[in-house]
Amino acid sequence: MPIRQRRRLLLSAVTLTALGLTTSQALAAPSPSASQPWQVQHQADVGKQHAKKIRGAGTSSVAPRSTTAPEADSPGDGGDETENSAEGVAQYTEARTAPGVVAPGAYGAAWAQLQSMPHTGGTWDHVTDKPYNSDDPRYRDVNSNSSGGAGLVTGRITGIAADSDGYVYAGGANGGVFRSRTGGGHWEPIADKLPTLSTGTLNLDGGGRLWYATGESNTGATSYVGTGVYVLSDPQHGRFQPGNRVGGPELESTIIHALRFGGGKVWAATSRGVWSHSTSDLSGPWKLEFAPNPDYLPGGSMAKDPSAPYKNIANDIAIDPKDPSKVVLAVGWRGGDTYNGFYSKAADGSWQRVGALGDLPSDAANVGNVTFARSADGSRYYAIDQSPDVAAHNPDTGLKGIYVSKSGSPYGPWTLIADKDKLKASGSALQDPGYQPGIQAWYNQSLQVDPANPDHVYAGLEEVFETTDGGNAWATVGPYWNNGFPCWSIDPSKQTGDCSPTTHSDQHAVAFGSYQGKVNVYVGNDGGIYRRPGKGQLDAWGHGKDWTPLNDGTMDTLQYYSVGVGKDPADRSGKGVIVSGGLQDNGESILRAHDKVMGSNFGGDGGDTLVDPANGCDIAQEYVYLDMWVTQNCAVNDGSWTKDPSKATSYEVAPPDKDTNAARFIAPMTADPADANTWIAGGRHVWVQRKGYAIRSGSEWTSAYDLGAGHVATAVATVNGTVYAGWCGPCNNQGFSRGIAVGNIDGTGWHQLNLPVDGTIPNRYISSFAVDEKDARHVLVAVNGFSRTWTEGPGAGTGHLFETRDGGATWTDVSANLPDVPATSVKLLPDGGLALGADLAAFYRAPGESRFSVLGRNLPTTAVQQLKQGPDGRLYAATFGRGIWSINPRELGRDGDDQGENGQGGNGQGENGQGGNSQG
């Protein structure tokens, strides 16, 4: 999440309780108005709609359900941001798992095959290895988040560890581990040799070893599963290698929420139960300590059931500091299930439910996602609890509370020290109905105790909260953003007005460390990593006044859905290009030809992107659910539109499906390669508009074809008036169906291709088309997901790339030697070569050849979401975790090799949802 897939929120009123102040200061913030960015106005509206929806469902108690899968809303529920968030991440997994459950080891086998493949010539260049300023003063147009206060950002950081010598380790959601020797910044990657770059958590043990748990610790579907746990004995100097793995393959294809240490053992809370291993002898298998529903584990009698991935989720482990044999497990699916609860080992060795913990609830309805934190002296235990029941019935939050055990025992008694209302009154920016503190507690949780003070605690939800007195009083030291506070200003000369810089929203990790004798606290969130002094100061508004973003461009963990490239009209040489891209929770980035720092000209989540090759300032950006915006000046604006609306330079031009909830979360759009003014966009309908970047209204789209009730487009392509549209519906593994429709942009000649479930093209997600510009009947289609070797589902079939030369009447599987891994983007190159983006790498097939090679060198092992060729002739790859890269296709035939890399097989990178672990 997710991928947090949602718009931003404007507070309507804020009450600040500032630590160290003797009085509370009520701060009035303006209501949404035309003088506020569109993102701000819209979030307030949808938050209220969410509240209305929950209240409309009634308030009667609902027993915890035994889910078969998270219940997906209808596509594109544009009025409910909380549901949008869950639905968006679920759809990311659907593309890789439907029509069934994927068996463990799928990515491992693909990665092993990848190691033996030859490479082409050429080397990938890192395009986005520059700071990314989310507050760039150049881009303060209607749909920008710039001026929010988050400053320099990168992609989601889900693990942090820091020592007393200034070494800091940060793990990207799908970007691997980076090391800083200077208390943050000047980062270097240290895990790129591993078969997975997905971070669950990072921990330093008492001996200084760095433990890297792979498999992102979020139950969001853009979380990739991992290959287990790795240990680096000398993290200050070494780098992770495949041989650093602890134990055997037991934790492959899982996500790992937490590692905890005690009694000579390390405990792992995973998506397949709780496991343990010796911390001294790192060989030998992991021991399964507890799985609440073992029949649903791989090899069990219910392993193929669609609900299997949700039946053994463990979130954290609390170990009694006085007696390491006493352990409490926090177990449960965040959406609710009968097995949710706390467990401890009975005298007979069995694991039994724990009750009577004091204020901390122990019933299944109220135990969801849980995070523990223990003080260094053993005198305190803290916990955050997300409640499935609260999430189902409270329109404003999913948070049950934050708790403390002053005995230091995980058995309590636990006392409530914060709930939604207390945090809301502590300076939170989240004041509107439908979006208040803890609304995404299923996704946003972090908790840490100051090693030097058991009463000093940092808690992360959507925002960063701090208490220095054990929870009696709290301060929102890192508000969601500054927009809407009286101290805020959109004026670039004032930057963020009188407001202090804040952090990006959506917190996932927190750690304390020291550099040059000074203690710091580090937080990781959807915008990267931030630092603050251990004894931080508050400003007049009760917020932290001393945050420093550590996202200096040397650590690129940006998660791109798309990329677009066009010539820079300001570049006198005529050779410079503008590179834009849509990002998970970091809007749209823009890098002009001579920029030293990237800017952000569209906010929120960035989906698909169109850029005019002839003028890179002509940009169309999808927000989500086909909510398209267009600009013809790169969205340059100093905020003057707030006083004179006619000075806005971005325009909302969404096709009608956006308003009828009939599009995928990341919906497809494209332009005719021969005519940049002809656009196709796909929701339930195939939409056409022929004004190009001069479009100013959604009413200017026309429907060329209705895909049918319940069907939504997954890929579109057009050449010379012929259109291909791939669709799904239903799109999850409950009756998954897919198809391809073909017709003309004028609405004539439309028909559905005959694609039976047992036909040549598998019954899996259609992800991309490449249409021959010289012959529109010659088409290649990329198919996502895994083949039937790994997928338990009807019509899963085999292959990932298919070709037709007769407009789809017949198809040929041209996958050849491609690894069995989800394919995402296919591109025909001008010389007749073929490039394919997939979840592990990019591949190339030379003209006249049938077999593939790995495309170039130097591209990190990560998911390639989209491939596009720029007007400079270079091929650009948008990766979901390591930024944008480019390569010169003319170099592909040079200096290639005939041998694969000498890698370690059997350790797969995967997506949350692969290996039978979809957490949708």
N, C-alpha and C positions, 0 to 999 in steps of 0.2 A: 504499500500500500503500500497503505498501503501506503506502498504505493499510496499516501494519503491522496485520494482522488476527490477533491472537493474544492469549492470556492471559499474565499475568505469572508470573514465576518466583521461587521462594524458593531462596536458596542453602542448601546444607547445610554447607559449610565454606568459609572464605575465608582466603587467605594474602595478606597485604599486603606489598608491597615499596615502602616510602615513600621517594621521592627526598629526599635530605638526611638520612636516618636511617642509622645505621651497622648496624642489625640488621633482620632481617625479623621481623614480629610475626604470629604465627598467631592468628587470631580465630575462635573457634568460634561458629557460628550454629545456632539451633535447627532441628531437622527440622520438616517440615510437621506441624502439629497443629491441634487445634480452637481454639487461641488465636490463630491467624493468620487474616487475611482469606481468604475463599474463593478469590479470585483467586490468592493466593500458594500455597495448598495445591494447587490444580488445575494450575498451571503446572509444578510439580515433577513431578506425576504424568504429564502429557502429554509432558514432555520425556523422561522415561524410556521412554515408549511409542514416541516417535520413535526413540530410540537402538535399542530392540529391533527396530523395523521395518527400519532400515538394516542392522543386523547380520544380520538374517534374510535379507536379500537377497544375502548373500555378500560376499566381499571381492575377488573376481577383477577384474582390470582390464577396463575397458570402453572400447572405442574411441569417440572422439567421434562423435556421431550427427549426421546431417543432418536436422534437425527439420522436420516439416511444420507443427507448432504445439507449444506446451508441452503435455506430456501432463497432462491433467486427471484428478485423482482422482475417485472416485465422490462425489456430492454429500454434503457434510457429514461429512468425515472428522474427527470431533470429537476423535480421540485423537492427532492429530499436528499440532502447532502450526506447524512449518515448512512442511509441505504445505498447512495451512490458509491460511497467509499468501499463498502463491502462488495457491492455488485461489480465495481470496476476491477477489483483484484480477482474476483471469481472468474470474470471473463478472460483474464490473462491466462489462468490455468486451463479453462475450457479448451482454449486453442491447442493445448499441449496434451490433454488427457482424453478428450472425447474421441470415441464413443464409450469408453469404459475406464477401468482401473488399470494403471500401469504398474507392472511388477518391478520389484527392486532390482537394481543392477543395469537398468537400461542405459543410463548415461555412462556407467562404468565401461560397458562394452563398447559404446561409441567412442569414448576417449581412448580406449586401448587401440581401437582400429585407427584412430586419428594419428597415433604415434608412428604407425608404419607407412603412412602415406607420403609421397614425395611433395616437395614444395616447388612453387614456381620461382622465378627470379623476382627481384624487386623487394623493397622494404617499405612497410607502412610508416607513414609519418604521423605523429600525434598533432592533431589540429587544435584541440581544446586544452592544451597544456598551458593555460594562461589563467590568471585570476578572473573570476566571474562575479561582477558587481551587481547584485540584485537591486541596489539603490542607485544605479547609474543615473546621474542627473540629466542625461540626454533624452531619456525615454520615460517621460511622465505623462503619457497619454491616458485616454479613458480606461483602457483595459490593462494597465500596467500596475504592478505591485511596488514599483520604485518609489521610495520614500517611506517604506514600511519599517526600515531600521535594521534589517538582518545583515546588510553589508555583503561581504564576500562570502559566497556559498559554493558548495560542491554537492555531490550526491549523498544519499542516505548513509549515515554512519551508525552501525549497530553494535560495535564493540570498542571499548577503550580500556587500556591499562597504562599506568604511569608509575615510575619509581621515584626515588629521592635524588637521583643523579641527573635529572633533566630529560630522561628518555621517555618518550610518549609513543604509544602504539595505538593506531586507529584502524578499524576494520570496516571496509565498505560493504554495503548490502550484497553487491555482486562485483566488488572491486578488489578484494584481497586485503592484505595487511600492509600498512605503511608505518615507517619508523621516523621519528624526529629525535635528534640529539640535542635540541635547543629549547626544550620545554614546549614544543609545538611549532610547526612550520618547517620549511626546508625538508620536505618529506621524501622518502625513498621507498619503493616497493620491496617487500621482503618475502612475498609468498607466491610470486608469479610462476614458480616451477611446479606448483601444486595443480592437481587436476580440477580443482574447484576454487573459485574466488568468492564464494558466498560465506559471509561471516555470521555465526551464531553469537559467540561471545569471546572475549579475550580476558585472560586472568594471569597475573604473576603470582607464583607460589612463594612460600617462605624462603626457598633457595634461589630465587631470582629467575627461575625458568618461566618462559612464556608459553601458555597453553592457548591453542587456537582451536575452538570448536567451530566446525563448519556447518552450514545449513542455517540460513538466517532465522533468528529467533523471533519471528513474527508469524502469526497465523494469518498471513495475507498471501494471496496467490501470486504476487510477484516475488515471493521469497523462494530462493532456490535451495533445494536440499543439498546436502554436502556428502563428504566421504569420510566423516569421522572426526577424530581429535588428533591434533599434531602438537608436539612439544619441541621448543627450541631452547637448548640448554644455555646458549650464550646469545640472548636476543640483542644485546648491545652491538654485536659484531656479525652474527650469523644471519643466514637466510633459511627459510623453510624449504625442505626437500621432501619428496614423497616418502622416503625412508624414515621420516620423523613421526610417522603415524603411530599412535598408541593402540595396541591390541590388533585384532584382525578386522574383518569386514563387517562386524556386527552393527556398526552405526552408519554404514553406507545408506544413502537414500533416505536419510532422516533430516529433520531440522532439530537443532539443539538450542533449547531456551536458556539453559544455565549449567555452569559447572560449579560445584561446591566441594570443599576439601575438609577432611576430618578423619582422624583415626587411621592415618596412613593410606586413605583411599580418596579417590576423586569420584564424585557422583555426577551423573549427567541426566538432566531432565530433557527428554526428547519427545518427538512426535510418535514414538513407539515405546513409550514407557520409560521407567527409570533404570539406569544401568550404573555399574560401578567397576572400578579398576584400581589396582595397586598403583601408588605414585612412585614406588621405588623400582619395581620390576615392570617395565613398560611393555614387555612381551606378553604373549598369552591372550586369550579372548576376554572381551568384556563380559561381565556377569549381569544377566537380567535380574534386577532386584524385584521389580513389581510392574505388572501390566494389568490394569483393571479388567480388560476383556481380551485375554490371550487368544481366543479363537479367531479374532480379527487380525492377528499379526500374520506376517508372511508365513506361509506353510500351514496356517490354521484352517479349520473347516469353513470359516466365514471370510477368509482373506480376499475373496473375489467380490464380496458384497460392496456395493457402492458406498456404504457408510463406513467401511473399514478404516479409512484414513482419519476418522474423527473419534475413534473408539478408545484410543490409548494415549491421549495427549497429557504429558506431564509438563508443568510450567516452572516449578522451582522446588528446591530442597532446603530445609532448615535443619542444621545440625547443632545439637546442644553443646555449647562451648565447654561445659563442665563434664559432660559425658558423651563423647562422640558416638557411642552406641545408640543414643537416642536421636532418632531422625524423624522429621515430619515431612511428608511429601504433599505438595500442592498439585492436584491432578484435576483436569477437566477441560472440556471443549468450551470456548468462550460463548458459544451460542446456546449452551445448556444441554445437559444429558444426565441420566440417572446416576452415572458413576462419578459425577463431579463431587469433590470434597477433599478433605485432608485425611491422610493415612499415616499410621505408625505401626511398628512391628510389635506384635503381641508376644507373650511369653513362649508360645508354641512355635514362634518363627513366622507366623502368617501375618499379613498386613491387614489391619482393621481400620475402620473409620474412626476418626477422632472427633469428639464432641465436647461441649462445655468449655469453650476456649475464652469465655468472657464476651466482650463486645464483637470480636471477630466471628462472623457467622460461619457455621460449618455445614449447613444444609445444602443439598445439591443445587437448589434454586439460586443460591446466593454466592456460590464459589465458582468463579470463572477464571479469567487470567489473573494470576497472583505473582507478585514479586516480593522476595524477602531481602533484608539487609541487616547485618549484625555489626554491632560496634566492636572496635578492636579490643576493648577491655572486657568484653563479654557481659557487660551490664545491661545491654539493651538489644532487643530485636524489634525491627520495624517491618511492616508489611503494607502493600497496596492490594486491594481486592476489587476486581471488576465483577459485577453481578449480572448474570444472564436475566434474572427477574427484573432488576432495575432497568436494564437496557430495553426490556420488552414493554415496560409500563411507564417509565419516567420519560417524559418528552424531551428532557434537557440533558440527560447524562446517563452513563452506564456505570458510573463509579459508586461502589458501596461505601468505601472509605479508606483512610490511611490509619494505621493502628500501631501501637507500641506495646511491647511486653517488657515492663520495667524489671521483671525478674531475670531477664536475659535468657529465659528458656523459651523455646518455640512452642511449649505447651501453655504459655501464658502465666497468669491471666492477661488477656489483651484488652487494651483500652482504646476507644476511638479518639483520635486526635485531629482528624480533619474529614469533612465531607464536602460535597459539591458546594454547598452554600458558604461554608467557611472559606474555601478557596476562592470562590467567586468574590467574596468581600475583601480579599487580600490584595487587590490591585489587578485582578484578572481583566483581560480585554474581552473575555467571552461573557457577555451580559445578556444577549438577546435570547428570546425563547427559541428552543430547538437546538441551541449550540452553546453549551456551558461547560465548565471544567469537568473532564472525565467522559465527555461524549464519545471519545474514541479510546477509552481505557482498555478496550480489547486489543488495541494496536499500539498505543503510546503508553509505555511504562518504563520508568527507570527509578532506582532508589539507591542511595549511598549515604553512609555515615562518615563524618569526619574522623579519621583515625585518632586525632588528638582530643576530640570532644564528643562524647556519646550523645549529647543533646543537640548537636549541630548536624542537620540532615538536609540533603537535597532530594526532592521528589520531582520526577518528570512525568507529565501527562501531555496534553497539547502544549502546555507552557512549562516553565521551570519555576518551581516553588522552593523556598528555603525557610527553615526554622532554626533558631539558635537556642531555643529553650525547651526542646523536647516536644514541640507540637502545640504549646499553648497559643502561640502567635505565629502566623505565616506571612511571608511577603512573596508576591509574584515577581521574582527578580528577573525573569525572562518572559515578558508578556508575549502573547501570540504575534503581535506586531504593534506599531505605534499609531497606525491609522485610526483616527477618531478621537484620540486623547486630545485634550485642549492644548497640549504642548506640541502637537503635530503640525507640520506644514508641508505642502507639496512643492513649495518654492525651492528650486535647486540652490539658490544662494543661501538658504537656511538649512539645506540638507533635510534633516528630520526636525526642524524647528528647535525647540528646547528639549525635546525628548532625548533620553540617552539611547545609544545603540542597544538593540536587543538581539536575541538569538533567532534563528529560524524556528518555526513551530515543529511539533511532533517529535517528542523526545524518546530516545531509545537506549541511551547509555550515559553513564556518569562515573567519574573516577577522580580521586585526589592524587596529587603528585607534587614534587618539589623541583625547583630549578634555581640554582645559585642561592640556595638557602631560603627561598620564598615558596610558601605553599600555594598551590593553585588547585582550582577545581575545573574539570573538563566535562563538557556535555556534548553528546552526539545526537543528531536529529536528522530530519529529512533534508536539511541544508548543509550538513557537514559537521564540523567540530569547532567548539568555541571554548575560550578560557576566561577565567575570572579569578582574582586573588582569593585565597582561602578566607581571608577576612575582608570580604567585599563591602563596598559602600552603597548606600541607597540614595537616589536623587529625591528631589522634592515631591515626586509623584509616587514614591515608594517602590521604584523599580531599580534594578541593578544599574549603576552608572559606570561600570568598569569592565564590560564585556569586550573581548577581542576575538574577532574571527580568525581562525588559523588556516583558512582555506586560501592559501596563497598561490594556487595554480600548480604547485608541485605534486599535489595529490588530486587526481582527477577520478572521482567515482560517480560522475554524472550519469544518469540513467535516461538515455535518449530513446524515444519512440520513433523519431523521424529526423531527416536532414534535408535541407534545401540549399542550393548554391546558385548564385547569380553574379554577374559582373558588378563591380563597385563603380557607380557613376562618378564618384569623387576621385577615383584613381586615374591620374593623368597618363599613366603608362598604358592604360587600357587592358592590362593583364591581371590586375588585382580583382579578387572576388570577395563577396560577402557570403559567409556560411551561417545559416540559421538552423535551429533544431528544436523540436518539441520535447519537453522533459517531464519526468515524473516529479510533480510537486515543485518544480523550479521554473515554471513558465516556459517561455521561449527565449533561448539565448541567441545573440547576434554578435558576430565577429566580423568587423569591417577590415578592409585590406591592410590597413596600417595600425590597427588597434593593438595596444599592449595589454588591454583589459577588455574582456567580453562584457556586454551589457545585456539587460533583460528588458525587452520591449513589450512583452505580453506576460500576464501573471498567471497564478494558479497552476494548473496542470496544462502542459502543452501536449497536444496529440499530433495529428498528421500536419504536414507542412507543404505548402507550394511556394516556390520562388521563381520569378521570371528569370530565365537564364541570361536575358539581355540586360536586365536591371535588377540587381539584388535588393533594391529598396522596395520593389513590388513584392509584397509578402502576403500570403493567406495562411492563417494559423487556425487550427481547430482547438477549441478549448476542450470540451469533452462532449460526447453525445451529439456530434455534428454541429456544435455551436461554433460557427465559423466567423472569423474577423479578418478584415483586409485593411492594408495600408499601402500607400504609394510613396511614402517618404521614410521608410524604416521605422515608422511610429515615433519619429522625433517630435518631442513636445516638452515644453518647460512647465506645463501645468496651467498655461494660460486659458485653456478650455474651461477651467472651473469658473472663470469669470465671464467668458464669452464662449458658449457652446459651439459656435460656428468655427472655432479654432481647433476643434478636435480633428485628428488626422487618422483615426482608426474607426472602422465602421462594422457593426454587427450585420452579417449577411447570411445568417443561418438558413438552410433550406427548411421547409415546413415540418419535416420529420422531427426536428429538434423540439418542436412544441407539442408533438403528439406521442412522445416517448417511444420512438420507433427507430432507434439507431444503436449500434454498439457503443460501448464506452469510448474506445478509440475507433472511430469510424473512418472508412477509407475515402480518400479523394485524390484526384489526379487531373492532369492537364494533357491535352493532345500534344505529343512531341513535335508535331508539325504546325501546331497553332496554339500558342500559349494562352489565347483568349477563350478557348473551348475547354470547359471544366466539366468533370463528372464527379458526383459525390453519391455515396450510398448509405441509405438507411433501410426502411422498408421499401422505399422507392429508389429507382435510379434517377438521380436528378441531373439536369443539364443546364448550364448557363453559358452564354457566348459573349459576355462583355469583359471577360478577363478580370483584371485588377481594378477596372473602372466600375464594377458592380457596387451598389450602395444599399441594396435591400434584399432581404430574403425572398421577397415577392417576385424577384427577377429570375428565380429558378423555375423550370418546368419539369414535370414528371415524364420521363421517357418510358417508364415501365414500372408496374407494381409487382414486386417479388412475391406478394401474397401475405395474408395475415399470419403473424408469428414468425415471419422470415425477415432477417436483417442481413445487409451486405457485409461481407468480410474482406472483399478485395474488389477493386474495379480497375479497368484499363480501357483505353480507347486509342485507335489509330484511324485517321481518315474517315471518321464517321461511324465506324464499327465499334461496338461496346461489348465488353465481357464483364459480367458481374458474378462473383462467387458469393454464396449466401449460406447461412445455417439457420435452423429453427425446427425443433428446439436445439439450443446450442450447448447444453450440458449433456452429461452422459445418461440422462433420463430420457431416452428416446431420441438421441441425437440424429439429426438429418442434415444433409448438405446438398447443394446443387450449383449449377452454373447456368446462367441465363445469357443469351446472346441476342443482340439487336442493333438498331441504328439510333443515332442521337435524335433523329426526328420522330422517334416513337414507332417507326414501322419495323416489320420483320422480326419482332421479338418472339423468342421461343425458348423453352427449357431444354437443355441437352439431356439425353438419356444417360443418366448415371446411376444405374441400379446399385443397391448396397453391395452386391457381389461382383460389381463391374471392375474395369481396369483401374479407374481412379478410386482409391479407398474411400470409405465412409468416414473421412476425417476432415478437419478444418481446412478450407481453401484459403491460403494466406497471401498469395501473390501471383500476378500474371506478368509475362513479358510477351508483348505482341510485336511481331516483325513489322517494322515501318514500311517495308517494301511489299509485304503481303499479309494482310490482316487475317488471313485464314491460317497463318503459321503462328502458333501460340505455344508457350510453355507455361505450365502451372505448377507452383510450389505447394506442397501439402504438409501441414504441420503435424505434430504428434509423433508417436512411435508406431512401428508396424505391428502386425499381429504377433510377432515373436514376443513382444512385451505387453501389448495391450489386450486386455480381456474385454472385448466389446464387439457388437455385431458389425461386420464389414470393415474391420480395422485395416485389412489388406496389407500390402507391402509397397515399398517405394515412397520417394519424396519428391520426385520431379517427373513430370509427364509432358509429352509433346504431341501436338496435332498439326497436321498440314492441310486439313480439310474443314477447318472451322469448327472442330469439335465432334464431327461424326465418328471418328475413330481416334484412339489415343495409344501412345507407346510409352512404356516405362523406360526412361532414360537415366534412371538413378545410378546405374553402373556401380562403381565402387564407393559411392557416398556412404559415410557412416549412417547408421540408423539413428538419426537424431532430428528433432523438429526443424523444419526448414521454414524460413520466414520471408525471404525476399529474393526474387530472381531477376536478373538484368542481362539483356542481350547487349553486347558491346559492338561498336561500329565495325570492328574487323571480323565479326562473326563468332568471336569468343563468347563464353557464357560465364557469368559470375553468380554465385549463390551464397546468400547469407543464412547461417544456421545458428543454433544455440551454443555451439562450441567454437565455431570458426567461420571463416569465409573460404569458399572453394572456387576453383576455376577449371573450365574445360576449354581447351584450345580449339580453334577452328579445324573442322575435319576430324577431330578426335572424339572418342566415346567415353574415356575415363577422366576422372577428376584429380586435381592436385590441390593441396592446401595453398591458398592464395597468399603469396608473399611471406615475409617474416616480420617479426616484431609486434604482431597484433596479440594483445593479451588473450588468454583463454576466457572468453565471455560471450554473451549472446549478441549476435549481429542482427539488429532489428530491421534495418533498412539499408539498401544500397542505391546510390544515385550517382550519375556522372555529371560533373560540373562543366561549365563552358570553357574551363581551362584544360579540359581533357582528362582530368584526374577522376578516379573512382573514390567516392566517399562512403564510409561505413558508419552508421549510427549504432553504437553499442549500448546495451542496457547495463551499464555499470562501470565503463572505463572511457566514456567520452566519445568524440568523433575522431576518426582516423582517415587518412587518404593515401592512395598509391597511384603511381603512374602506370597505366595499362601497357604502355610501350615497353616496360621493363620486365613484363611477366615471362617472356620467353628467354630472358638472359639469366645466366648464373643459377638456373634451377638445379635441383638435385634429384637423384633417383632413389634416395633412401629417406625414410622417415626419421623423425626425431627419436632419440633413444629415451623414451619415457617409460613410466611405470604404468602398466595396464591394470585394469580391474578396479580403479578408483574413480568413480564417476562424479562429474558435476551434474547437478540436476536442478530442476525447478520444483518449488513447492507444489506438489501435485504429481511429480514424477516419483517413481519407486512406490506408487500406491500411497503417497502421503499428501494428497491434496488437502489443504487447509482453507480453501476458498474464501 
